[in-house]
Amino acid sequence: MITIDKTPEGVHIAGYQVTLKPVQSHHLKTLQTWRNSDFVRQQMVSTDIISDEQQQAWFASLQRDNSQQHWVVYYKDAPIGTTNIRTNDKSSLDSACQVSPGLYIGEPKYQGNILAFAPTLALYDYCFDCLKINALQAQVKQENSAALNYNKKLGYQEIDRKDMVTLELDQARYQSETQMIKRLLSR
Protein backbone atom coordinates (compact mmCIF):
# COMPACT_ATOMS: atom_id res chain seq x y z
CA MET A 1 0.00 0.00 0.00
CA ILE A 2 1.37 3.38 -0.99
CA THR A 3 0.57 6.96 -0.05
CA ILE A 4 0.77 9.82 -2.52
CA ASP A 5 1.48 13.42 -1.61
CA LYS A 6 1.38 16.09 -4.32
CA THR A 7 3.59 19.06 -3.54
CA PRO A 8 4.85 22.02 -5.60
CA GLU A 9 8.01 20.08 -6.48
CA GLY A 10 6.03 17.03 -7.63
CA VAL A 11 4.53 13.73 -6.55
CA HIS A 12 5.95 12.06 -3.43
CA ILE A 13 5.30 8.31 -3.17
CA ALA A 14 5.74 6.38 0.08
CA GLY A 15 5.41 2.67 0.71
CA TYR A 16 7.30 -0.56 1.34
CA GLN A 17 9.70 1.24 3.73
CA VAL A 18 10.87 3.83 1.18
CA THR A 19 9.88 7.29 -0.01
CA LEU A 20 10.29 8.49 -3.58
CA LYS A 21 10.94 12.24 -3.70
CA PRO A 22 11.07 14.22 -6.94
CA VAL A 23 14.62 14.97 -8.10
CA GLN A 24 15.66 18.49 -7.08
CA SER A 25 18.83 20.45 -7.83
CA HIS A 26 20.36 19.54 -4.46
CA HIS A 27 20.25 15.84 -5.48
CA LEU A 28 22.29 16.30 -8.66
CA LYS A 29 25.80 15.75 -7.30
CA THR A 30 24.74 12.56 -5.47
CA LEU A 31 22.96 11.23 -8.58
CA GLN A 32 25.99 12.02 -10.74
CA THR A 33 28.35 10.25 -8.32
CA TRP A 34 26.15 7.15 -8.30
CA ARG A 35 25.62 7.18 -12.07
CA ASN A 36 29.36 7.47 -12.69
CA SER A 37 30.24 4.63 -10.31
CA ASP A 38 31.51 1.52 -12.10
CA PHE A 39 28.75 -0.64 -10.60
CA VAL A 40 25.93 1.50 -12.03
CA ARG A 41 27.60 2.81 -15.20
CA GLN A 42 28.45 -0.66 -16.54
CA GLN A 43 24.73 -1.57 -16.67
CA MET A 44 23.63 1.57 -18.51
CA VAL A 45 23.01 1.78 -22.25
CA SER A 46 25.55 4.60 -22.34
CA THR A 47 28.57 3.76 -20.19
CA ASP A 48 30.09 7.23 -20.59
CA ILE A 49 31.09 9.27 -17.55
CA ILE A 50 28.56 12.08 -17.03
CA SER A 51 30.10 15.56 -16.71
CA ASP A 52 28.79 18.35 -14.47
CA GLU A 53 27.52 20.16 -17.57
CA GLN A 54 25.69 17.07 -18.83
CA GLN A 55 24.11 16.56 -15.42
CA GLN A 56 22.90 20.18 -15.30
CA ALA A 57 21.55 19.99 -18.88
CA TRP A 58 19.70 16.76 -18.05
CA PHE A 59 18.08 18.36 -15.00
CA ALA A 60 17.12 21.48 -16.95
CA SER A 61 15.48 19.34 -19.63
CA LEU A 62 13.40 17.52 -16.99
CA GLN A 63 11.81 20.80 -15.92
CA ARG A 64 9.96 21.12 -19.22
CA ASP A 65 9.38 17.44 -20.09
CA ASN A 66 6.02 15.90 -19.11
CA SER A 67 6.91 12.55 -20.71
CA GLN A 68 9.04 11.47 -17.74
CA GLN A 69 9.34 11.73 -13.97
CA HIS A 70 12.39 11.05 -11.81
CA TRP A 71 12.62 10.42 -8.08
CA VAL A 72 15.32 9.94 -5.47
CA VAL A 73 14.73 6.85 -3.33
CA TYR A 74 14.96 7.45 0.42
CA TYR A 75 15.27 4.75 3.05
CA LYS A 76 15.35 5.81 6.71
CA ASP A 77 15.58 9.46 5.58
CA ALA A 78 18.76 8.84 3.54
CA PRO A 79 19.02 8.77 -0.27
CA ILE A 80 19.94 5.32 -1.58
CA GLY A 81 19.06 5.37 -5.28
CA THR A 82 16.90 6.77 -8.03
CA THR A 83 13.94 5.61 -10.09
CA ASN A 84 11.99 7.00 -13.02
CA ILE A 85 9.30 6.41 -15.58
CA ARG A 86 9.09 7.67 -19.14
CA THR A 87 6.90 7.23 -22.17
CA ASN A 88 8.53 5.69 -25.23
CA ASP A 89 6.89 8.11 -27.66
CA LYS A 90 7.46 11.37 -25.72
CA SER A 91 3.71 11.71 -25.03
CA SER A 92 2.58 13.02 -21.66
CA LEU A 93 2.62 10.60 -18.72
CA ASP A 94 -0.92 11.75 -17.94
CA SER A 95 -2.26 10.08 -21.08
CA ALA A 96 0.16 7.16 -21.43
CA CYS A 97 -0.98 3.55 -21.66
CA GLN A 98 2.54 2.16 -21.35
CA VAL A 99 5.69 3.46 -19.67
CA SER A 100 9.27 2.32 -19.26
CA PRO A 101 10.65 2.37 -15.73
CA GLY A 102 14.24 2.72 -14.62
CA LEU A 103 15.99 2.14 -11.30
CA TYR A 104 19.41 1.97 -9.79
CA ILE A 105 20.49 1.68 -6.21
CA GLY A 106 23.50 3.92 -5.74
CA GLU A 107 24.41 3.03 -2.18
CA PRO A 108 26.50 -0.16 -2.29
CA LYS A 109 25.16 -1.66 0.96
CA TYR A 110 21.65 -1.81 -0.53
CA GLN A 111 22.62 -3.19 -3.95
CA GLY A 112 21.46 -6.77 -4.35
CA ASN A 113 19.39 -6.50 -1.15
CA ILE A 114 15.64 -7.24 -0.96
CA LEU A 115 15.20 -3.55 -0.16
CA ALA A 116 16.05 -2.87 -3.83
CA PHE A 117 12.53 -4.14 -4.66
CA ALA A 118 10.87 -1.49 -2.46
CA PRO A 119 11.16 1.53 -4.79
CA THR A 120 10.02 -0.59 -7.72
CA LEU A 121 6.93 -1.80 -5.87
CA ALA A 122 6.02 1.74 -4.78
CA LEU A 123 6.56 3.08 -8.31
CA TYR A 124 4.65 0.27 -10.02
CA ASP A 125 1.71 0.60 -7.61
CA TYR A 126 1.65 4.30 -8.52
CA CYS A 127 1.81 3.53 -12.26
CA PHE A 128 -0.95 0.93 -12.23
CA ASP A 129 -3.25 2.38 -9.56
CA CYS A 130 -2.86 6.15 -10.00
CA LEU A 131 -1.70 6.69 -13.58
CA LYS A 132 -3.82 3.76 -14.83
CA ILE A 133 -0.97 2.44 -16.98
CA ASN A 134 -1.81 -0.78 -18.89
CA ALA A 135 1.73 -2.15 -19.10
CA LEU A 136 5.33 -1.49 -18.22
CA GLN A 137 8.12 -2.19 -20.66
CA ALA A 138 11.78 -2.60 -19.71
CA GLN A 139 14.88 -2.97 -21.81
CA VAL A 140 17.87 -4.72 -20.28
CA LYS A 141 21.32 -5.54 -21.61
CA GLN A 142 21.54 -9.26 -22.42
CA GLU A 143 24.59 -9.66 -20.19
CA ASN A 144 22.87 -8.01 -17.19
CA SER A 145 21.65 -11.26 -15.63
CA ALA A 146 20.98 -9.58 -12.27
CA ALA A 147 18.51 -7.12 -13.84
CA LEU A 148 16.89 -9.85 -15.94
CA ASN A 149 16.35 -12.02 -12.86
CA TYR A 150 15.11 -9.01 -10.87
CA ASN A 151 12.51 -8.17 -13.53
CA LYS A 152 11.37 -11.77 -13.87
CA LYS A 153 10.72 -11.88 -10.10
CA LEU A 154 8.39 -8.93 -10.62
CA GLY A 155 6.47 -10.87 -13.27
CA TYR A 156 7.97 -9.44 -16.46
CA GLN A 157 7.84 -11.63 -19.54
CA GLU A 158 10.38 -11.50 -22.35
CA ILE A 159 8.84 -10.25 -25.60
CA ASP A 160 11.95 -9.62 -27.73
CA ARG A 161 15.69 -10.34 -27.65
CA LYS A 162 18.06 -8.42 -29.89
CA ASP A 163 20.86 -6.15 -28.69
CA MET A 164 18.68 -5.54 -25.65
CA VAL A 165 16.13 -7.83 -24.00
CA THR A 166 12.66 -6.27 -24.06
CA LEU A 167 10.38 -7.27 -21.19
CA GLU A 168 6.75 -6.42 -20.52
CA LEU A 169 4.58 -6.48 -17.41
CA ASP A 170 0.83 -6.00 -17.00
CA GLN A 171 -0.98 -5.27 -13.76
CA ALA A 172 -2.51 -8.73 -13.24
CA ARG A 173 0.83 -10.49 -13.58
CA TYR A 174 2.53 -7.87 -11.40
CA GLN A 175 -0.06 -8.34 -8.65
CA SER A 176 0.16 -12.13 -8.68
CA GLU A 177 3.97 -12.34 -8.84
CA THR A 178 4.79 -9.75 -6.15
CA GLN A 179 2.51 -10.82 -3.29
CA MET A 180 5.29 -12.40 -1.23
CA ILE A 181 7.82 -9.61 -1.78
CA LYS A 182 5.15 -7.04 -0.85
CA ARG A 183 4.39 -8.90 2.38
CA LEU A 184 8.08 -9.01 3.31
CA LEU A 185 8.57 -5.31 2.67
CA SER A 186 5.33 -4.27 4.37
CA ARG A 187 6.43 -5.46 7.79
C-alpha positions in Angstrom: 0.0 0.0 0.0 1.4 3.4 -1.0 0.6 7.0 -0.1 0.8 9.8 -2.5 1.5 13.4 -1.6 1.4 16.1 -4.3 3.6 19.1 -3.5 4.8 22.0 -5.6 8.0 20.1 -6.5 6.0 17.0 -7.6 4.5 13.7 -6.5 6.0 12.1 -3.4 5.3 8.3 -3.2 5.7 6.4 0.1 5.4 2.7 0.7 7.3 -0.6 1.3 9.7 1.2 3.7 10.9 3.8 1.2 9.9 7.3 0.0 10.3 8.5 -3.6 10.9 12.2 -3.7 11.1 14.2 -6.9 14.6 15.0 -8.1 15.7 18.5 -7.1 18.8 20.4 -7.8 20.4 19.5 -4.5 20.3 15.8 -5.5 22.3 16.3 -8.7 25.8 15.7 -7.3 24.7 12.6 -5.5 23.0 11.2 -8.6 26.0 12.0 -10.7 28.3 10.3 -8.3 26.1 7.1 -8.3 25.6 7.2 -12.1 29.4 7.5 -12.7 30.2 4.6 -10.3 31.5 1.5 -12.1 28.8 -0.6 -10.6 25.9 1.5 -12.0 27.6 2.8 -15.2 28.4 -0.7 -16.5 24.7 -1.6 -16.7 23.6 1.6 -18.5 23.0 1.8 -22.2 25.5 4.6 -22.3 28.6 3.8 -20.2 30.1 7.2 -20.6 31.1 9.3 -17.5 28.6 12.1 -17.0 30.1 15.6 -16.7 28.8 18.3 -14.5 27.5 20.2 -17.6 25.7 17.1 -18.8 24.1 16.6 -15.4 22.9 20.2 -15.3 21.6 20.0 -18.9 19.7 16.8 -18.1 18.1 18.4 -15.0 17.1 21.5 -16.9 15.5 19.3 -19.6 13.4 17.5 -17.0 11.8 20.8 -15.9 10.0 21.1 -19.2 9.4 17.4 -20.1 6.0 15.9 -19.1 6.9 12.5 -20.7 9.0 11.5 -17.7 9.3 11.7 -14.0 12.4 11.1 -11.8 12.6 10.4 -8.1 15.3 9.9 -5.5 14.7 6.9 -3.3 15.0 7.5 0.4 15.3 4.8 3.1 15.3 5.8 6.7 15.6 9.5 5.6 18.8 8.8 3.5 19.0 8.8 -0.3 19.9 5.3 -1.6 19.1 5.4 -5.3 16.9 6.8 -8.0 13.9 5.6 -10.1 12.0 7.0 -13.0 9.3 6.4 -15.6 9.1 7.7 -19.1 6.9 7.2 -22.2 8.5 5.7 -25.2 6.9 8.1 -27.7 7.5 11.4 -25.7 3.7 11.7 -25.0 2.6 13.0 -21.7 2.6 10.6 -18.7 -0.9 11.7 -17.9 -2.3 10.1 -21.1 0.2 7.2 -21.4 -1.0 3.5 -21.7 2.5 2.2 -21.4 5.7 3.5 -19.7 9.3 2.3 -19.3 10.7 2.4 -15.7 14.2 2.7 -14.6 16.0 2.1 -11.3 19.4 2.0 -9.8 20.5 1.7 -6.2 23.5 3.9 -5.7 24.4 3.0 -2.2 26.5 -0.2 -2.3 25.2 -1.7 1.0 21.6 -1.8 -0.5 22.6 -3.2 -3.9 21.5 -6.8 -4.3 19.4 -6.5 -1.2 15.6 -7.2 -1.0 15.2 -3.5 -0.2 16.0 -2.9 -3.8 12.5 -4.1 -4.7 10.9 -1.5 -2.5 11.2 1.5 -4.8 10.0 -0.6 -7.7 6.9 -1.8 -5.9 6.0 1.7 -4.8 6.6 3.1 -8.3 4.6 0.3 -10.0 1.7 0.6 -7.6 1.7 4.3 -8.5 1.8 3.5 -12.3 -1.0 0.9 -12.2 -3.3 2.4 -9.6 -2.9 6.2 -10.0 -1.7 6.7 -13.6 -3.8 3.8 -14.8 -1.0 2.4 -17.0 -1.8 -0.8 -18.9 1.7 -2.1 -19.1 5.3 -1.5 -18.2 8.1 -2.2 -20.7 11.8 -2.6 -19.7 14.9 -3.0 -21.8 17.9 -4.7 -20.3 21.3 -5.5 -21.6 21.5 -9.3 -22.4 24.6 -9.7 -20.2 22.9 -8.0 -17.2 21.7 -11.3 -15.6 21.0 -9.6 -12.3 18.5 -7.1 -13.8 16.9 -9.8 -15.9 16.4 -12.0 -12.9 15.1 -9.0 -10.9 12.5 -8.2 -13.5 11.4 -11.8 -13.9 10.7 -11.9 -10.1 8.4 -8.9 -10.6 6.5 -10.9 -13.3 8.0 -9.4 -16.5 7.8 -11.6 -19.5 10.4 -11.5 -22.4 8.8 -10.2 -25.6 11.9 -9.6 -27.7 15.7 -10.3 -27.7 18.1 -8.4 -29.9 20.9 -6.1 -28.7 18.7 -5.5 -25.7 16.1 -7.8 -24.0 12.7 -6.3 -24.1 10.4 -7.3 -21.2 6.8 -6.4 -20.5 4.6 -6.5 -17.4 0.8 -6.0 -17.0 -1.0 -5.3 -13.8 -2.5 -8.7 -13.2 0.8 -10.5 -13.6 2.5 -7.9 -11.4 -0.1 -8.3 -8.6 0.2 -12.1 -8.7 4.0 -12.3 -8.8 4.8 -9.7 -6.1 2.5 -10.8 -3.3 5.3 -12.4 -1.2 7.8 -9.6 -1.8 5.2 -7.0 -0.8 4.4 -8.9 2.4 8.1 -9.0 3.3 8.6 -5.3 2.7 5.3 -4.3 4.4 6.4 -5.5 7.8 
